[in-house]
Amino acid sequence: MLYDLVRKTRSFRRFQQEEVIDMEILKSFVDLARLGGSARNVQPLKYMLVNAPVFNAQIFPHLFWAGYLKDWPGPEEGERPSAYIICLLDTSLSNEAECDLGIATQNILLGAAEKGLGGCRIASFSPELKDVLAVEGHLRILMVLALGRAVEKVFLDKRKPEGDIKYWRDADQIHHVPKRSLEEIIAGEIAA
């Protein structure tokens, strides 16, 4: 069951834009993040939740989508995220939270997948996003999670030996993600 949930938790970049995600659902995702581990238990992450179409439209132009898809500017109108969770670092508590951020965002995306939703981590955005969101001075944007009901298919492909790891889209706009095999990533075994 967990294996299937993890396999369903992909990076989706096209959504049913008009389907609003209820604020209580977004809060439940942040609750999953809150329950995850935190280095030294500092818990320096905070979250801004956005599901208002007018604010979604203001956030979208500040995001940079899919670095490997050089000719794709991001989802078209009608396929843009219907919600965002902005992951913020409270610098009054800590100056770093890379480990916490990974745990928190994975918990959020697992929660989204469990509810039949999809999401994408976006760590590339314009500095002006902080002004658009009126983020307070002691908070730093670390990542934006774009969320919605996915309208695209994402397939995990076996990476060919010496093959490329870059994700790609085929002629039908199906997103392919090459994955290294289990044997490739196990560096050794020390068995009992």
C-alpha positions, -999 to +999 in steps of 0.1 A: +000+000+000+028+025+009+047+013-022+017+021-044+012+055-028+049+064-033+047+053-070+016+076-074+034+105-059+050+120-090+058+156-101+027+167-120+028+200-139-006+202-155-039+204-135-076+210-136-072+247-128-109+254-121-111+227-093-105+246-061-088+227-033-105+234+000-085+253+025-091+225+051-075+200+028-044+222+024-043+225+062-044+187+065-014+185+042+005+210+063-004+189+094+013+159+077+044+181+072+043+192+108+043+156+120+074+148+101+109+149+115+129+181+121+166+185+126+172+191+163+134+194+165+137+231+158+107+231+134+117+262+115+093+257+086+062+278+081+036+276+053+015+300+034-016+284+019-032+298-013-063+286-031-078+319-043-077+321-082-068+358-082-037+351-060-028+319-079-027+341-111-003+365-093+020+336-082+022+317-115+043+341-135+071+340-109+076+303-111+101+285-134+088+251-146+106+219-157+142+228-163+148+199-186+119+209-209+136+239-224+108+248-249+080+245-224+071+276-204+048+258-180+012+249-179-012+268-202-042+287-189-068+261-177-040+237-167-023+258-140-023+249-103-055+254-083-036+258-050-001+265-037+017+258-004+046+282+000+073+266+022+090+293+043+120+292+066+116+312+098+151+326+101+145+337+136+146+300+145+172+287+121+192+296+090+188+261+073+162+235+069+171+214+039+165+181+057+132+193+071+121+207+038+126+173+021+106+155+047+078+180+049+073+183+011+073+146+006+047+142+034+025+169+017+028+152-017+020+118-003-011+133+013-021+149-020-016+116-038-037+098-012-066+123-020-062+118-057-044+151-062-010+159-076+017+184-070+051+196-080+080+210-060+093+243-075+125+256-061+131+280-089+112+313-087+118+350-091+128+371-061+097+392-066+075+364-054+083+375-018+068+409-025+038+394-043+030+373-012+040+401+013+063+376+031+076+391+063+113+399+065+123+371+089+107+345+065+125+332+034+107+313+006+124+279+002+100+262-021+066+264-038+044+234-040+020+236-069-011+215-063-043+204-081-060+175-097-035+163-123-045+161-160-014+146-172+001+111-171+035+105-157+053+072-163+084+058-146+107+043-171+137+020-165+168+040-173+188+023-200+224+014-191+244+046-195+211+063-204+200+098-197+182+106-164+165+137-178+127+136-178+110+142-211+076+144-229+065+122-258+044+134-288+012+127-268+025+150-239+030+120-216+057+128-191+084+101-188+108+099-158+138+076-162+147+059-129+179+041-120+174+005-111+175-008-075+207-026-083+223+006-096+217+025-064+226-002-038+263+006-032+269-026-012+254-052+011+266-063+045+242-092+053+238-111+086 
